[in-house]
Amino acid sequence: MDTPLSTIAVVGLGTMGTGIADVLARAGREVIGIDISDTAAAQAVAALEASTARAVARERITEEERQDVLARFRTFSDLQAAADADLVIEVVPESYEAKQEVFRALDGIVRPDAVLATGTNALSVTRLAADSAHPERVLGLHFFTPVQAMKLVEVVSSVLTDPRAVDAVTRLAHDLGKEPVAVGDRAGFIADGLLFGYLNQAAAMYEAKYASREDIDAAMRLGCGLPMGPLALLDLIGVDTARTVLEAMYADSHDRLHAPAPILKQLSEAGLTGRKTGRGFYTYAEPGSGEVVRDALTPLGSAEAAAGREVRSVGVAGSGTMASGIAEVFAKAGYEVVLAARSQEKADTAKARIAKSLARSVDKGRMTAEARDTTLALITAAGTLDAFAEVDLAVEAVAEDLEIKQELFARLDKICKPGAVLATTTSSLPVVACARATSRPQDVIGMHFFNPAPAMKLVEIVRTVLTGDDVHATVREVTTKIRKHPVDCGDRAGFIVNALLFPYLNNAIKMVQEHYATLDDIDAAMKLGGGYPMGPFELLDVVGLDVSLAIEQVLHREFRDPGLAPAPLLEHLVAAGCLGRKTGRGFREYARR
């Protein structure tokens, strides 16, 4: 185990195995590719030829270097070819039977000092090791697809694993230009343990017809900065693979959030497993294609939608960052805006904040000085809600407190003209409760902007059971005019984004609470393995632990799922006043400004 891992066998030449072989061969290793299918082996060779040809065309390697890489990759159909390997990585189908058969056969083939690695992302490494004649040399080596691009490698130890084997594969991962993260043996490890729970909840949300597949995916891309929406990602991973991973996670955790959504079983058993078959949650041009094509579920547009009301002027109630950001967005789109606060001084301060924001845009060349002046001239600062008497749309952005919002809506009901649309920007409170504070609940709707409002493209449009069709149409049209992306959702806790985001964050806290992994490893795993712009603990400290706790509590109260109960560690930090960046300490400590 102390010898360099120079010759490496890869058993299973599917997409993952081929990617691993590619990376190893380019890093100077002798690679033995093994697959019982001659077709799979030929496809793996062709894939390496194509990827290296692209590298030559882009002048990343020379033709001579390309030929050296190709010469280092040899394919075979018999496991005996692994006899001289220093390391064997198996990436055969995700079943104990298939993997145990490979490990039992390898026991009689490889050298005693060879390391055996499983590429599983869900099965127990300990169980696979225990079935081997030499369990001390068995570990997990979990790459992420596409292997060539993804930096994360999870190095999984069982209680039986020899530390020297771990050290050897960790050095190899560094040599490959990867970022290895050491984890213990539990279903899903770090990245998939957090990712698949989130994907499962998205599938359940879609199955409940709470929101369309397009809106769920757009919400998570635009609201969280993710590279792909959850349903598109399930199609890429494979619906059947996701179901297998979740079943393993549920068997390990007994957490209902990990129990596979029934739709995953239905799609799997119908053979609709995603891109690889040409149809999953979406329909694709052909099997293996990433091109989405129109199908029976694709929206046909708004030709038959209700006609909206005319909106020329907008009132924004509030004086905080969100209120001023929303006012700026509307003014930039050419709407006359009344920005009302509890006093003229607060309103003037909020408008001054907008002026600074616009000045930064001018300095960065994003807008002209003339456009800045025009935008500012459209905003009137007012010290009373009475200034909303003639607005066509009133948007409240005050404190996230139901009593405060209900009181404000009762006042808007008296002040605003008949036909005015009344919108709340709440992120967690019931919109219908605000509507019932008025005598015109049909005119009330949710418009959940994301912070910072000028930069974030998403607006969740929250329709209650009382909201009028024309009000919904009005707000969708206005949202498009202010150059935001509207997604429709019903009036339930968390809407789309928070209902999917915060259980994921809560599960990350539980991982730390249970001493499974460190803050740094979890943050690195989700950024490198999941493509997240921020790790969960970075994000929690930015959002604020008190805000996060409040949202978790709302979700838990609404859905009454034990898995949604806030992690005790989060409650303890909030009780101690450690709220994140705003207090200088949350999950991490920050320099005071």
N, C-alpha and C positions, 0 to 999 in steps of 0.2 A: 504493500500500500504506500510505501515511501518512495517508490519509483515514479518518475514522470509519466503522465498519462499521454503517451505518444501515439499509441495505436488504439483506436476506439471503434467499437462495433455499435451500429445502430440497428436495432431489430424492429422492423415495421417501417415501411417507406411510404406512409401516407403523407398528408400535408405537413404534419408536425415533424415526422421523422426525416423527411426530405429537407426541411428547413434546418434542422439540427445538423444534418450531414453537410449541408452547404456551409454553415458557419464554421464547423470544425475543419473542413478541408481548406477553407480560406485562411484559417489560423495556423496552417502548417501541419495539421495532424493527418496521420494515415487513417482513412475512414473505410470501414468495412460495412457496407449496407446489406442488410439481410431481409428478404421478404419471400414468402412462399409463392407470391404472385410475380411471374415474369413481367407482366404488364406494369405492375407497380414499380418494379425495379427499373424498367425502361423509362417510365415516366419520371422517375427520380433523376436518372442520368440526363434526360432531356431538360428537366427543370434547371439542373446545375449548369448545363451548357448554355441555356438561355440567359440565366442570371449573370454568368461570367461574361457572356458576349455583351450584355448591356453595360457591365462595368468597364469593359474595354472601350466601348463606344463613348462612354462618359469620361474616359481617360483616368479612371480610378485605378486600373491595373493595366499592365502591358499584355500583349498577346502571349509573350513567353511565360509570364506569371499565370496567365489563364490556363495554359497547357499544363503547367505544374500542378495547379489546383485540380484539374480534371484527372490527371494521372494518379492523384492521391485518393481518388474515390473509386472503389471497386464494389461490384454488387454480386451477391450470391443468394441461393435459395435454401441453403442448409445452415443450421446453427453451428455446425462443425467449423465453419469459417471463422468463428469467434475465438478459436482455441488460443491464439497468441495475443488476444486483446488485453490491454491494461485496464480498460473500462468498457463495460457493456451498458448501453442505454436502451431500455425497451420502451417502445411507444406503440404497443399492439392495442387492439380494442379494449375499452374500459370495462373489463369484467375480471373478477378474481380468477375464474377458471382459465381464461386465456393467459393471463399474466403468470399464474402459478405454474402452468404447463411450461412456459418459457424458462422460469427460474429453476424448476426441477431439472430440465434438460441441461441448462447451463452449468449446474453443479458438477456434472460429469464431463464437461468439456473444457471450461476455462481453467487457468492456473489458480492455485490456492490464494495468491496475493492479488488477484484481479478484483476490481470493485464492480459491483452490480448496482445499477441505478434504474429505478422505475420512473417513468414520466407521468405517472398518474396525477390527476388534479382532484381526485375525490376519494379514492380507495385508501384503505389503511396500509401504510408502509410497514407497520409492525406485523400485521397479519401476513403480508407477503414475505417479510423477512423470516418469520417464524416457520414458514414452510420450506425454507432453504436449509441446506446442510451447513451453511456458513452464514448465519444471520448477522454476524458482526460486520460483514462487508456489504450489506444491502442498505441502501438509502434512497431517498427521493430526489430527483433532479427535475424540477418543474419549470420548463421553458414556457414562453407565451408566444402566441402567433400574431403576426408573422415573426418568426424567430430572428430573421435578419435585422428587423427594425426594433423589436422590443428589447429593452435593456435588462429587465428583471429576470432573475433566476432564483426560485425558492429552493434552498437546500434543506431537505427534510430529514431529520434524524429520528430514529426510533430509540427506545430505551436500550436496544441491543447494539446499536451502531458504534463501531470503533471510531473514536475521534480522528484517527489518522486518515480514514476514508473521507470524512467530512473535510478535513484540511486539503486533501488532494483535489477533490472536485471544486472546492472553493477557489483554489489557485487556478484551476482550469477555467472557471467562469471569469475570473479577472483577466486571464490571458485572451479570452474570447471578446473582451471589451464589454462584458456584462457587469451588472451590479448584483452580486449574490446577497441574499437575505437568509439568515439561518432561522428555521422555524421548527416547532415540534410537530408531532404526528397527530393531526386531527383533521377531520373532513373539511376540504376546501382550503386548508392552510390559511394564509392571510388574505391574499387578493381575491381568490374565488370565494372564500368564506364570507367576505363582505359583498362582493359583486353579485353572486348568484341569488342572495336573499333579496337584493334590490331588483334584479331582473324578474324574479318570481312575483314580487309585489306588483310590478308593472304589468305582467301577464294577467294577474288576477284583476287588476284595475280595468284592463281592456275587456276581459271576459265578462265583467259586471256591466259592461256598456256605459261606464262612467264617462269615458272620453274616447275619441277615435284613436286609431293607431298613429295617424299622422300628428295629432295634437299631443299625444303622450310623448312621442319622440321629439317633436319640436320643442316642447316645454323643457325637456331635460338637456337638450343641446343648447338652447338659447338661455335658459334660466340658470344652468350650472356650468356652462362652458364645456360640456362633454363632447368628444369627437363623434359619437354616434348615439342615437336614441336607443333605449333599452330593447324595443321590439326588433329593430333592425339588427342590433347586436346579437339577440337570440337567434335570428336567422343566420347570421354569420357563423356563430359558434356551432349551431346545429341544435334544433329543438330537442332531439333525442339525447344529445350529449348533456344539455342543460338539465333535462329530466333525471338522467343518471346521477349527475353531480348532486342535485337537490335531494334525491332519495338517500344518497349516502350521508349528506349533511343532516337530514331529518333523523335518520337512524342513530346518528351520533348525538344530536342536540335535543331531539324531541320538541323543538321549537316550531310552533305552527307556522311561523313565517318562512320556514324551510320546507314545509310540506308542499310538494309540487302542485301548482295550480292545475285544476282538472283539464284546462285547455291544452296544457303541454302534453298530457297523455293522449288527448283526442287527436291532436295534430301528429304526434309521433306514430300512433297506431294507424293513422290514415296515410302514412308515408309522406306527410307534408312537413319535412324536417328543416326547411330553410333553403338557403342558396344552393346547397349541393343537390337538391332535388328539383329546384326551380320554383318551389312554392313553400311558404311557411306562413308567417304573419302577413307577408307581402307576396306578390307574384313577380317572378323574374323572367327576363327574356328567354333564358334557357337554363338548364341545370349547370351550376357552377358560375353563373353570371351574377354580377352585382348590379345589373341594370334593372331597376324596378319598372314594371309596366302596369298600365291601368287594368283594374279588375272590377268585379262587382261591388267591392267596398270602397272604391275610389270616389271621392266627392265629385260631383258634376258641376260644381260652381254654385253661384248664388242667383241663378236666373229666376228661381221660383221663391226666393227668400222674400220675407215681408219688407215693405218699403220703410225706410228709416225716417226720423224727424230731422229737420234742418238744424244744424248747429253752427252758429257764427261766433258765439262768445262762451267762454268757459270760466267758471269760478273755481278756485282752488282754496280750500280751507285748511289752514295750518301754517306754521312758521319754521318747521324743522327742515332737515336736509331733504327728506323725501318730498315734502310739499314744494319747496323751491325748485327741486329737480323736475317735478311734474309740470310746474308752471313754465319752466324754461322750455320743456319739450313742446307744449302746446303753442307757445309764442313763436318758436322757431318754425312751426308749421303754418304760421299766419293767422292763428286765432287771437281774438281779443281776449285778454286774460285779466281777471280780477283776483288778486292774491290777498286773501283776508286772514287776519290773525286776531288775537285777543286784544291787541292794542296797536295803534298806529306805529309805535316805535318797533314792535316786533315785526310788523309787516314791512316796514322800511328796511330793517335788518335782513329779512329774507330776500327782498329785492336786491339789496347790495350784494348778497351772496351770489345771486344770479349774474349780476354785473361782473363779478370776479371770474365766474365760470366762463362767461362769454369772452372776457378779455384773454383768458388762457387759450381759448379756441382761436382767437385772432393771432396771438403770439405764435401758435403752432401752425398757422396757415390753413386752419380748417374752415375759417369763415372770414369775410372781409369786415373792415371797420364799419362800413355802411350797413351791412347785414346785422351787425351787432347792435347798432343804433336803432335800426328798424325793429328788431326783436324787443329791445328794452322798452321802446315807445309803446308797444302793444300791451305792456304789463302795468296795471294800476294797483298800487299797494293801498289796502284799506284796513282800517282798524275795527271794522264791524262786519258781521255777516249780512247786514242790511244792504250792502253793496251788491248782493247776489240777486236783487229783485228782478233783473232783466236777463240774467244769463240763461243760456239754453241747456247747459250741462254744468252741474255742480259736483265737484270731486272733493271728498273729504280725505285729508291725510293727517289726522290728529292722533293722539296717543292710542295705543292698542288696548283700550279699556272699553268694555261693552257699554257701561253706563254713560261714559263720556260720549261715545258715538251715538247712542240712542238719544241723548239729550240734544246733540247737534242736529240729528235728522228731524227731530220734532220741531226744531227752530227753522230748518230749511223748508219743512212742509208749509210753514206759515209765511215764509219770506219769498220763496221762489214762485215764479209765475206758473200757471197751469200749463202742463205739457213739457215742463223742464225735466230733464233726466237727472236723477240723483244717484251718484256712484260712491261706493266706499272702497278704499284701498286696503282694507284689512287683509292680513295674511293668514289669519287663523280663526277669527270669530265668525259666527253665523250671519250671513248677509241678510237672511230673512228676519232676524231679530231687529236689524236696523230698519228694514222695510216696514215692520209692524209698528214702529214708532211714528209712522206717518199715516195720513189718511189716503195715501195713493201708493200702496205697495207695488202696484203694477209698474210704476216708474222707477223703481229702485233696482240696482244691479251692482255687481262687484267688478272693479277694475284693479286687479292686483299688479301693480308695477313692481319692478325689481330694482334694487339699489346698486349703483347709482342710476337713476332714471334716465338721464341723457344718454348713457352708454349702453344700457341693457335693452335688448331688442324685444324681449318677451312681455306680453301683458296677458294674464289669465282673466278671461271674462267669465264671471261667476253668475249664473242665472238661477234664481230661486224658482220655486213652483208657482210663484205669483207674478214673476216678471213678464211684461208684455212682449209679444213678438217684435213689435216695432221698436221697442226700447233696446232689445238685444241687437236688432239690425243696425240701429243708430250707433251703438257703441262699437260694434265690429267695423263699421265704416269709418268712424272717427279714428279708431286705433290704426287702421291702415293709412289714413291721411297723415297721421303723425309719425309715419314710417316705423311702426312697431309691428310685431307679428302677433296676431290674436290667436289664442287657443281657447276653446269652449270647455267648461267643466261645470259640474253641479255644485250645489251649496253644501259641501261636507268638509269636515276638518282637513286642513292641509292642502285642499284643492289637488293639483297634480304634483307640482314640484316638491312642496314640503312634505306631502304624504309619502313620497318615495325617498327624498333626501334624508329626512331626520331619523327614520329607523336605521338606515345605513350608518349614520353618524353614531347613533346609540349603540349599535353592535360593535363599532370600532372601540368605543369606550369600554364595553364589556370585555373585549380582548385584553386590554391593558389591565383592567380590574382583576382579571383571572390570571394575570402574569404570563399570558401566552406569548405576547410579543411587546416590543417597546414602541413608544410613540414614534421614534425615528424610523424604525423598520416598517411600521404600518403606513406612515406617510409616504415613505419611499416606494413601498409595494403598490400603493394605489396610483401614484403618479407614473411610475415606470411600467407597471403591469396593466393598469386600467385606463391610462391616458387622461387621468383627472388633472385639471390645472392646479389644484391644491390638494394636499393630503387632508384626511378628515380632521386631524387635530389643529392643523393650520387654519382650516376653515372654521372650526368651532371657536377658536380664539378670536377670529375676525368677526364672526356673527355675534358673539357674546354668549357666555355660558348660561346666563339668566334667560336670554331670549330663547336659546335652544331648549332649556328645561321647560319653559312655558309651552312651547310648541309640542314637545314630547308629551306633556301632561294633557294637552288638548286632544292629541291623537289617541292617547290611552283611554281617556274618558269616552271619546266618541265610539271607538271600535272595540273597546273592552277586551283586547287581546293581550294576554300576559307578556308576550314577546315585545310589546310596545311600552311596557312599564319603563320609566326612566332609569338608567343605570344608577345605582346608589353612589358611585364615584362622582357622577355629575351633580347629584343633589348635595353631596358633601362639599364640593368645591364652591358651589353657589352659596351655600350656607356660610362658608368661610370668607365670602366676599371676593373670591378669585374668579372674576368674570371674563377674563381674556385680556386682549390688548388694551381695552379702555381703562382697566384698573392696574395694568402693568404686570399682571400675573393671571394665568389661567392654567392650561395644561403645561405651558412653558412660561418662563419669566421674560419680561421685556424691559428695555431701558426706558426710564421715565423721560418724557420730553419736557 
